[in-house]
């Protein structure tokens, strides 16, 4: 899975944490940011948050 933001592709890896679906966005790094969403939302909505953090690194 890849995301296209401003013409750039951002790596996205689908995983499960204790059977809960999750996505790891971006390349391997020493930093980790966790985005938690609420009921009736979805993990894909965190993409814009991931793009901001990747661009600021």
PyMOL commands that place a pseudoatom at each C-alpha (Angstrom):
pseudoatom trace, name=CA, resn=UNK, resi=1, chain=A, elem=C, hetatm=0, pos=[0.000, 0.000, 0.000]
pseudoatom trace, name=CA, resn=UNK, resi=2, chain=A, elem=C, hetatm=0, pos=[1.332, 3.439, -0.866]
pseudoatom trace, name=CA, resn=UNK, resi=3, chain=A, elem=C, hetatm=0, pos=[-0.038, 6.919, -0.400]
pseudoatom trace, name=CA, resn=UNK, resi=4, chain=A, elem=C, hetatm=0, pos=[0.481, 9.713, -2.893]
pseudoatom trace, name=CA, resn=UNK, resi=5, chain=A, elem=C, hetatm=0, pos=[0.955, 13.152, -1.346]
pseudoatom trace, name=CA, resn=UNK, resi=6, chain=A, elem=C, hetatm=0, pos=[2.052, 16.052, -3.500]
pseudoatom trace, name=CA, resn=UNK, resi=7, chain=A, elem=C, hetatm=0, pos=[3.454, 13.649, -6.096]
pseudoatom trace, name=CA, resn=UNK, resi=8, chain=A, elem=C, hetatm=0, pos=[5.496, 11.659, -3.551]
pseudoatom trace, name=CA, resn=UNK, resi=9, chain=A, elem=C, hetatm=0, pos=[4.777, 8.084, -2.520]
pseudoatom trace, name=CA, resn=UNK, resi=10, chain=A, elem=C, hetatm=0, pos=[4.742, 7.348, 1.204]
pseudoatom trace, name=CA, resn=UNK, resi=11, chain=A, elem=C, hetatm=0, pos=[5.207, 3.757, 2.305]
pseudoatom trace, name=CA, resn=UNK, resi=12, chain=A, elem=C, hetatm=0, pos=[2.261, 2.290, 4.229]
pseudoatom trace, name=CA, resn=UNK, resi=13, chain=A, elem=C, hetatm=0, pos=[2.395, -1.151, 5.838]
pseudoatom trace, name=CA, resn=UNK, resi=14, chain=A, elem=C, hetatm=0, pos=[-0.792, -2.847, 7.080]
pseudoatom trace, name=CA, resn=UNK, resi=15, chain=A, elem=C, hetatm=0, pos=[-0.239, -4.794, 10.313]
pseudoatom trace, name=CA, resn=UNK, resi=16, chain=A, elem=C, hetatm=0, pos=[-2.243, -6.112, 13.267]
pseudoatom trace, name=CA, resn=UNK, resi=17, chain=A, elem=C, hetatm=0, pos=[-1.519, -5.386, 16.928]
pseudoatom trace, name=CA, resn=UNK, resi=18, chain=A, elem=C, hetatm=0, pos=[-3.274, -7.975, 19.120]
pseudoatom trace, name=CA, resn=UNK, resi=19, chain=A, elem=C, hetatm=0, pos=[-5.670, -8.596, 16.190]
pseudoatom trace, name=CA, resn=UNK, resi=20, chain=A, elem=C, hetatm=0, pos=[-6.419, -4.850, 15.834]
pseudoatom trace, name=CA, resn=UNK, resi=21, chain=A, elem=C, hetatm=0, pos=[-5.754, -3.504, 12.309]
pseudoatom trace, name=CA, resn=UNK, resi=22, chain=A, elem=C, hetatm=0, pos=[-3.097, -0.773, 12.144]
pseudoatom trace, name=CA, resn=UNK, resi=23, chain=A, elem=C, hetatm=0, pos=[-0.987, 1.014, 9.524]
pseudoatom trace, name=CA, resn=UNK, resi=24, chain=A, elem=C, hetatm=0, pos=[2.692, 1.946, 9.778]
pseudoatom trace, name=CA, resn=UNK, resi=25, chain=A, elem=C, hetatm=0, pos=[3.265, 5.031, 7.587]
pseudoatom trace, name=CA, resn=UNK, resi=26, chain=A, elem=C, hetatm=0, pos=[6.649, 6.106, 6.181]
pseudoatom trace, name=CA, resn=UNK, resi=27, chain=A, elem=C, hetatm=0, pos=[10.119, 4.623, 6.228]
pseudoatom trace, name=CA, resn=UNK, resi=28, chain=A, elem=C, hetatm=0, pos=[11.857, 3.047, 9.213]
pseudoatom trace, name=CA, resn=UNK, resi=29, chain=A, elem=C, hetatm=0, pos=[12.902, 5.659, 11.790]
pseudoatom trace, name=CA, resn=UNK, resi=30, chain=A, elem=C, hetatm=0, pos=[14.125, 6.144, 15.356]
pseudoatom trace, name=CA, resn=UNK, resi=31, chain=A, elem=C, hetatm=0, pos=[10.932, 8.144, 16.041]
pseudoatom trace, name=CA, resn=UNK, resi=32, chain=A, elem=C, hetatm=0, pos=[7.416, 6.833, 16.561]
pseudoatom trace, name=CA, resn=UNK, resi=33, chain=A, elem=C, hetatm=0, pos=[4.179, 8.815, 16.655]
pseudoatom trace, name=CA, resn=UNK, resi=34, chain=A, elem=C, hetatm=0, pos=[0.908, 7.140, 17.578]
pseudoatom trace, name=CA, resn=UNK, resi=35, chain=A, elem=C, hetatm=0, pos=[-2.374, 8.398, 16.139]
pseudoatom trace, name=CA, resn=UNK, resi=36, chain=A, elem=C, hetatm=0, pos=[-5.453, 6.993, 17.888]
pseudoatom trace, name=CA, resn=UNK, resi=37, chain=A, elem=C, hetatm=0, pos=[-8.870, 7.440, 16.322]
pseudoatom trace, name=CA, resn=UNK, resi=38, chain=A, elem=C, hetatm=0, pos=[-12.294, 7.216, 17.886]
pseudoatom trace, name=CA, resn=UNK, resi=39, chain=A, elem=C, hetatm=0, pos=[-15.424, 5.265, 17.167]
pseudoatom trace, name=CA, resn=UNK, resi=40, chain=A, elem=C, hetatm=0, pos=[-16.826, 5.632, 13.625]
pseudoatom trace, name=CA, resn=UNK, resi=41, chain=A, elem=C, hetatm=0, pos=[-13.431, 6.785, 12.302]
pseudoatom trace, name=CA, resn=UNK, resi=42, chain=A, elem=C, hetatm=0, pos=[-10.811, 4.777, 10.455]
pseudoatom trace, name=CA, resn=UNK, resi=43, chain=A, elem=C, hetatm=0, pos=[-7.056, 4.323, 10.562]
pseudoatom trace, name=CA, resn=UNK, resi=44, chain=A, elem=C, hetatm=0, pos=[-6.686, 5.714, 7.027]
pseudoatom trace, name=CA, resn=UNK, resi=45, chain=A, elem=C, hetatm=0, pos=[-7.688, 9.159, 8.337]
pseudoatom trace, name=CA, resn=UNK, resi=46, chain=A, elem=C, hetatm=0, pos=[-4.268, 9.305, 10.024]
pseudoatom trace, name=CA, resn=UNK, resi=47, chain=A, elem=C, hetatm=0, pos=[-2.608, 9.658, 6.612]
pseudoatom trace, name=CA, resn=UNK, resi=48, chain=A, elem=C, hetatm=0, pos=[-2.545, 13.478, 6.715]
pseudoatom trace, name=CA, resn=UNK, resi=49, chain=A, elem=C, hetatm=0, pos=[-0.978, 13.358, 10.209]
pseudoatom trace, name=CA, resn=UNK, resi=50, chain=A, elem=C, hetatm=0, pos=[1.675, 10.951, 8.928]
pseudoatom trace, name=CA, resn=UNK, resi=51, chain=A, elem=C, hetatm=0, pos=[2.452, 13.183, 5.937]
pseudoatom trace, name=CA, resn=UNK, resi=52, chain=A, elem=C, hetatm=0, pos=[3.025, 16.199, 8.208]
pseudoatom trace, name=CA, resn=UNK, resi=53, chain=A, elem=C, hetatm=0, pos=[5.395, 14.252, 10.469]
pseudoatom trace, name=CA, resn=UNK, resi=54, chain=A, elem=C, hetatm=0, pos=[7.332, 12.700, 7.578]
pseudoatom trace, name=CA, resn=UNK, resi=55, chain=A, elem=C, hetatm=0, pos=[7.791, 16.112, 5.942]
pseudoatom trace, name=CA, resn=UNK, resi=56, chain=A, elem=C, hetatm=0, pos=[9.010, 17.706, 9.203]
pseudoatom trace, name=CA, resn=UNK, resi=57, chain=A, elem=C, hetatm=0, pos=[11.647, 15.001, 9.844]
for i in range(1, 57): cmd.bond("trace and resi %d" % i, "trace and resi %d" % (i + 1))
show_as sticks, trace
zoom trace
